[in-house]
Amino acid sequence: MKSFQLFKCFMLLAIFPVAGWAASVDTIITYSKVMKKEIKAVIIKPNAYADSKKFPTLYLLHGAGGNYSDWVKQTPDRETVKRLSDQFNMVVVCPDGGITSWYLNSPVDKTYQYETYVSSELVNYVDQHYATIKDRSGRAITGLSMGGHGALYLAFRHQDVFGACGSMSGGVDLRPFPENWNISKRLGTYSENPERWEANSVVNLTHLLVPNKLAMIIDCGDAVFFYKINIALHDKLMDRNIPHDFIIRPGVHNWVYWGNAIQYQMLFFSQYFGRRQQ
C-alpha cells in the first residue's frame, strides 16, 4: 500500500509539473584531513534557496568507475536532479567517492577512507557553508550500484547522521563478487580476509536497525546482476520487521533506469522530510 501511494503521488507530479526549473549547481573542493587530499563535490541548490531558510539535504552517491559529476551529466535528461531539487526544495550533494571506494574506510589503503569523509567531513562542511537542516531529520542518503551499497552502509552505521536512506541497483552484498570492482583492494582478498567482507556487506548489517528508526527505499531492476542480493536484503529486513519501501521493476543496470528511479526516491525523501518538519 505504501509503495502504491508513492506511485500515485509521483504520477500526479508528472501530470502537473512545476514550471521554471532554476536550480543552481556549485562545484566545490573540500579537504579531507583523514585522507590528506582535496576532493570535489557537486552541490545543487533549489531555486527557492535562501540563507534565511534551512533546507533538507540529500547526499547522492555515484557508482563504481564514476565521479561526483555523474548525476548532473549522465542521466538521459541532464536536468533531472536539478528539476527534482527545485520541485522538492532540497539541497542535493553529490560527493566524489573515488573510482572504487565502496564508501568504506579501507583497512588496506589509508587513501581510501570514504566512510569518514562522506559521513563526517563532508556533512560538516556542507552544514557550515550552506543553509541546511543540521540534524538527521533533515538528511537523507542514496546512490546507485556501488553508491547504493554506500548509502545503506553509511546510513546503517551512522543513524545519528542520516534519518532516511535508499539504494538503486545497489551492490548490497560484496561476498559474491570477490574478483570484481577492486573490492579486494579495499578489504584484502576474500580468501584471506573473509571476516572483512562479512562485516562490510550491507546485508549483514541489519542487526544495527530497529523498526522505524530509518526511513528506507530500495529499488532494483529485475535484469540486474545485483537482483538476487537485493531480494535477500529485502527478506532480511522483513524478518527483522524493518519497514521499507521495496521496488522491483523491469530494468537493467544503466542510466535510463537510474534516471527514472531517482524520481521515486526523491519523492520518498520529500515525504519523509515533510513529516519530520510538521
C-alpha positions as CSV (number, residue, x, y, z in Angstrom):
1,M,0.0,0.0,0.0
2,K,2.8,2.4,0.9
3,S,4.5,1.9,-2.5
4,F,1.2,2.4,-4.3
5,Q,0.7,5.7,-2.5
6,L,4.2,6.8,-3.5
7,F,3.5,5.8,-7.2
8,K,0.2,7.7,-7.1
9,C,1.9,10.9,-5.8
10,F,4.6,10.5,-8.4
11,M,2.1,10.3,-11.2
12,L,0.3,13.4,-10.0
13,L,3.6,15.3,-10.1
14,A,4.3,14.0,-13.6
15,I,0.9,15.2,-14.8
16,F,1.1,18.6,-13.1
17,P,4.8,19.5,-13.4
18,V,6.2,22.7,-11.8
19,A,7.5,25.1,-14.5
20,G,10.6,27.2,-14.5
21,W,13.4,25.0,-13.0
22,A,16.2,27.2,-11.9
23,A,18.3,25.2,-9.5
24,S,21.9,26.2,-9.4
25,V,24.9,23.9,-9.4
26,D,28.1,24.6,-7.5
27,T,31.3,22.5,-7.8
28,I,33.2,22.7,-4.6
29,I,36.6,21.4,-3.4
30,T,36.8,20.1,0.1
31,Y,39.8,18.9,2.0
32,S,39.8,15.5,3.7
33,K,42.0,15.5,6.8
34,V,41.7,11.8,7.1
35,M,42.9,11.1,3.6
36,K,45.1,14.2,3.3
37,K,43.8,15.2,-0.2
38,E,41.3,17.6,-1.9
39,I,38.0,16.1,-3.1
40,K,35.4,17.6,-5.4
41,A,31.6,17.6,-4.9
42,V,28.6,19.0,-6.7
43,I,26.1,20.9,-4.7
44,I,22.7,21.6,-6.2
45,K,20.6,24.3,-4.6
46,P,16.9,24.7,-5.4
47,N,15.6,28.0,-6.9
48,A,14.0,28.8,-3.5
49,Y,17.3,28.6,-1.7
50,A,18.0,31.4,0.7
51,D,20.3,31.8,3.7
52,S,17.3,32.8,5.8
53,K,15.7,29.4,5.4
54,K,17.0,25.9,6.3
55,F,16.7,23.2,3.7
56,P,16.8,19.4,3.9
57,T,19.8,17.7,2.2
58,L,20.1,14.6,0.0
59,Y,23.5,13.0,-0.4
60,L,23.5,11.3,-3.8
61,L,26.3,8.8,-4.4
62,H,27.8,7.6,-7.8
63,G,28.7,4.1,-8.8
64,A,32.0,2.3,-9.5
65,G,34.0,4.0,-12.2
66,G,32.1,7.2,-11.8
67,N,32.7,10.5,-10.1
68,Y,31.0,13.5,-8.4
69,S,29.6,14.9,-11.6
70,D,27.7,11.8,-12.8
71,W,24.3,12.8,-11.5
72,V,24.3,16.1,-13.5
73,K,25.9,14.7,-16.6
74,Q,24.8,11.1,-17.1
75,T,21.0,10.9,-16.7
76,P,19.2,10.9,-20.1
77,D,17.7,14.2,-19.2
78,R,20.6,16.1,-17.6
79,E,18.2,18.4,-15.8
80,T,16.6,15.6,-13.8
81,V,18.2,16.1,-10.5
82,K,18.1,19.9,-10.8
83,R,14.4,19.7,-11.6
84,L,13.8,17.5,-8.6
85,S,15.8,19.8,-6.3
86,D,13.5,22.6,-7.3
87,Q,10.4,20.5,-7.2
88,F,11.1,19.2,-3.6
89,N,13.1,22.2,-2.3
90,M,16.1,20.2,-1.1
91,V,19.8,20.7,-1.4
92,V,21.5,17.8,-3.2
93,V,25.1,16.9,-2.5
94,C,27.0,14.6,-5.0
95,P,30.3,13.6,-3.4
96,D,33.2,12.1,-5.2
97,G,33.6,8.6,-3.8
98,G,36.7,7.5,-5.6
99,I,36.6,5.2,-8.6
100,T,36.0,2.1,-6.4
101,S,36.0,3.1,-2.8
102,W,32.7,1.3,-1.9
103,Y,32.4,4.2,0.6
104,L,34.4,2.2,3.2
105,N,37.2,3.0,5.5
106,S,39.7,0.7,3.9
107,P,41.9,-1.2,6.3
108,V,44.3,-1.8,3.4
109,D,44.6,1.6,1.8
110,K,44.7,4.7,4.0
111,T,44.0,6.9,1.0
112,Y,40.5,5.3,0.8
113,Q,38.7,6.4,4.0
114,Y,35.4,7.4,2.4
115,E,33.2,6.4,5.2
116,T,34.7,9.1,7.4
117,Y,34.8,11.6,4.5
118,V,31.2,11.4,3.5
119,S,29.5,10.8,6.9
120,S,31.6,13.3,8.8
121,E,33.9,15.6,6.9
122,L,31.7,16.4,4.0
123,V,28.5,16.6,6.1
124,N,30.2,19.1,8.5
125,Y,31.5,21.1,5.5
126,V,28.0,21.3,3.9
127,D,26.3,22.3,7.2
128,Q,28.9,25.0,7.8
129,H,28.7,26.6,4.3
130,Y,25.1,26.0,3.3
131,A,21.6,26.7,4.7
132,T,20.8,23.2,5.7
133,I,18.9,21.4,8.5
134,K,21.7,20.4,10.8
135,D,20.1,17.2,12.1
136,R,19.4,13.7,10.9
137,S,15.8,14.6,10.4
138,G,16.9,16.8,7.5
139,R,19.4,14.4,5.9
140,A,18.9,11.5,3.5
141,I,21.4,9.5,1.5
142,T,21.0,7.3,-1.6
143,G,23.0,6.2,-4.6
144,L,23.3,3.8,-7.5
145,S,25.2,0.5,-7.7
146,M,28.4,0.9,-5.6
147,G,26.7,4.1,-4.3
148,G,23.6,2.1,-3.3
149,H,25.8,-0.1,-1.1
150,G,27.5,3.1,0.2
151,A,24.3,4.9,1.0
152,L,22.8,2.0,3.0
153,Y,26.2,1.2,4.6
154,L,26.7,4.8,5.8
155,A,23.1,5.2,7.0
156,F,23.0,1.9,8.9
157,R,26.3,2.7,10.6
158,H,25.6,6.4,11.2
159,Q,22.0,6.7,12.2
160,D,22.8,9.7,14.2
161,V,23.7,11.5,10.9
162,F,21.1,10.3,8.4
163,G,17.4,9.9,9.0
164,A,16.5,8.3,5.6
165,C,18.3,6.2,3.1
166,G,17.9,4.5,-0.2
167,S,19.6,2.3,-2.9
168,M,19.2,2.0,-6.6
169,S,20.5,-1.3,-8.1
170,G,22.8,-1.5,-5.0
171,G,25.6,-3.9,-4.6
172,V,24.4,-4.7,-1.1
173,D,26.4,-7.9,-0.6
174,L,30.1,-7.9,-1.5
175,R,30.8,-11.5,-1.0
176,P,29.5,-12.9,-4.3
177,F,32.0,-10.7,-6.2
178,P,35.5,-11.5,-4.9
179,E,37.2,-10.6,-8.2
180,N,35.1,-7.5,-9.2
181,W,35.4,-3.8,-8.9
182,N,38.6,-3.6,-6.9
183,I,36.8,-4.7,-3.7
184,S,39.8,-6.8,-2.8
185,K,42.0,-3.7,-3.0
186,R,39.8,-2.1,-0.3
187,L,39.4,-5.1,2.0
188,G,42.1,-7.6,1.0
189,T,41.3,-10.8,-0.8
190,Y,38.2,-12.7,0.2
191,S,40.1,-15.9,0.7
192,E,42.5,-14.3,3.2
193,N,40.1,-11.8,4.9
194,P,36.6,-13.3,4.8
195,E,35.7,-11.6,8.1
196,R,36.2,-8.1,6.5
197,W,33.9,-9.0,3.6
198,E,31.3,-10.3,6.0
199,A,31.5,-7.2,8.3
200,N,31.3,-4.7,5.4
201,S,28.4,-6.2,3.4
202,V,25.2,-4.3,3.9
203,V,23.1,-7.4,4.0
204,N,25.0,-8.4,7.2
205,L,24.3,-5.0,9.0
206,T,20.6,-5.3,9.5
207,H,21.2,-6.1,13.2
208,L,22.1,-2.4,13.6
209,L,18.5,-1.4,12.8
210,V,15.4,-1.1,14.9
211,P,11.9,-0.6,13.4
212,N,11.1,2.9,12.2
213,K,14.5,4.5,13.1
214,L,15.5,4.9,9.4
215,A,13.1,5.6,6.5
216,M,14.3,3.4,3.7
217,I,13.6,2.8,0.0
218,I,15.3,0.1,-2.1
219,D,14.9,-0.1,-5.9
220,C,16.4,-2.6,-8.3
221,G,15.7,-3.7,-11.8
222,D,14.8,-7.4,-12.4
223,A,17.5,-7.9,-15.0
224,V,20.4,-6.6,-12.9
225,F,23.3,-8.8,-11.6
226,F,22.5,-7.4,-8.1
227,Y,18.9,-8.5,-8.2
228,K,19.2,-11.6,-6.1
229,I,21.2,-9.9,-3.3
230,N,18.6,-7.1,-3.2
231,I,15.9,-9.7,-2.7
232,A,18.0,-11.3,0.1
233,L,18.3,-7.9,1.8
234,H,14.6,-7.3,1.5
235,D,13.9,-10.7,3.0
236,K,16.2,-10.0,6.0
237,L,14.6,-6.6,6.6
238,M,11.2,-8.3,6.5
239,D,12.4,-11.0,9.0
240,R,13.5,-8.2,11.4
241,N,10.3,-6.2,10.9
242,I,12.1,-3.2,9.5
243,P,9.7,-1.1,7.4
244,H,10.9,-0.1,4.0
245,D,9.7,0.6,0.5
246,F,10.9,-2.1,-1.9
247,I,10.5,-1.7,-5.6
248,I,11.3,-4.2,-8.3
249,R,10.7,-3.1,-11.9
250,P,11.7,-4.2,-15.3
251,G,15.2,-2.7,-16.0
252,V,18.9,-3.2,-16.4
253,H,22.0,-1.6,-14.9
254,N,22.0,1.7,-16.7
255,W,21.3,5.4,-16.6
256,V,17.9,5.1,-18.1
257,Y,16.8,3.1,-15.1
258,W,18.5,5.3,-12.5
259,G,17.2,8.5,-14.1
260,N,13.8,7.1,-13.5
261,A,14.4,5.6,-10.1
262,I,15.8,8.9,-8.6
263,Q,12.4,10.5,-9.2
264,Y,10.7,7.9,-6.9
265,Q,13.4,8.2,-4.4
266,M,13.4,12.0,-4.1
267,L,9.6,11.9,-3.7
268,F,10.0,9.4,-0.9
269,F,12.6,11.6,0.8
270,S,10.5,14.7,0.3
271,Q,7.6,12.9,2.1
272,Y,10.0,11.9,4.9
273,F,11.2,15.5,5.3
274,G,7.7,16.8,5.3
275,R,6.6,14.5,8.1
276,R,9.6,15.5,10.2
277,Q,9.0,19.2,9.8
278,Q,5.4,19.1,10.8
